[in-house]
Amino acid sequence: MTRKWFGSLLLTFVATAALQGQSQESILKAIEQTSKWSPADQPASYDEKTIDNFDKKRAPVLTRYGFTGLTLQNWRGSNGNVRLILYEMFDTTAAYGLYTLDRDAGQAGFATVPFGTEGFRINNRMEFWQSKYVVRLEGSAAATDELARTVSENIFGRSRKPPVSTHLPPENLVPGSDRYVVDASGIARELNLDPKVLGFDDSVEVATASYRVAGNTMHLVLLMYPTQQLAKKYEDQLAGTTPDDSGLRKRVGALLAIVRGTRDSSTAKTILDGVNYETQVTWDQRRPDISIRDVILTIFTFIGAALLFTIVVGVSFGGLRVFVKARYPDRVFDRPEDMEIIQLKLGQGLIQKQLRD
């Protein structure tokens, strides 16, 4: 039983270390070792300092979304060659944000693919996100499908959307239209919103999506603020600038929802009714790392302090008693009138007593 428990614990530690330590190089190495794909050239790597050399126009966007590294390499397979671009982001929410930025469901030839957490194909380009990675593949459909499956199988870790994106109502949602916005430049013009009044300076998180109701397409903007007080503040500001749009807004706790693209409050209500928010408190403070050595030292320190206190109190009381008896004999302690002595009389002879009827 103990061996099984120890083995399970060791396996958990190894798996956790593997998830935390997975890098772009380890993924590419696993692809080469576990599949029939072989690299056609040497990989080219870029980080946040050299990303301008890869794509100077796209570099500022990647930096805003939390880019940490990129590897470019061509691969050779039975169905042809594929150009692989592996983006490593700061976390899973950053990867999801970059993926939604690249996705355009309205573009000709757009189609979803069953790889990674979510994926799409536009002509000969495929892209999907999984864990903290965004994978872009360029090549024929058969070749990219085969390599995408292999890459996805070698990426570990959970995939999480940003909290604000999980509150987008699924009903009437236009597939592939949801987007995670990290700064003011991500607010599309068709939303007709001033980014300056949305609260990006106060760490607001923004998600947008398109909805189709009764043949009309509208846009939903979700703003999640750190506190309910900030949400109320920006709601009041919007109410002051656009008082006639009260039927197009809804605030639930720290979440503020705005419908754009329609003036019909009843149609907007169809979307806003699906926006809900439940406050949850989580403890994210790191647990202090305390070793067994520190625990033992702490225990013995308290034991030593207790023993020292006991000795000091005992010596103090005993010393006080000796001092008082020497200075004031038979006055405070051991006064004759208070003393009762029990004598055993061991030197006295045996006295026999008989009981008579």
Buried (B, 14 or more C-beta within 10 A) or exposed (E): EEEEEEEEEEEEEEEEEEEEEBEBEEBBEBBEEEBEBEBEEEBBBBEBEEBBEBEEEBBEBBEBBBBBBBBBBBBBBEBBBBBBBBBBBEBBBBBBBBBBBBBBBEEEEBEBBEBBBBBBBBEBBBBBBBBBBBBBBBBEBEBBBBBBEBBBEBBBBEBBBBBBBEBBBEEBBBEBBBBBBBEBEBBEEEBEBEBEEBBBEEEBBBBBBBBEBEEEBBBBBBBBBEEBEBBBEBBEEBEEEBEEBEBBBBBBBBBBBBBBBBEBBEBBBBBBEBBEBEEEEEEEEEEEEEEEEEEEEEEEEEEEEEEEEEEEEEEEEEEEEEEEBEEEEEEEEEEEEEEEEEEEEEEEEEEEEEEEE
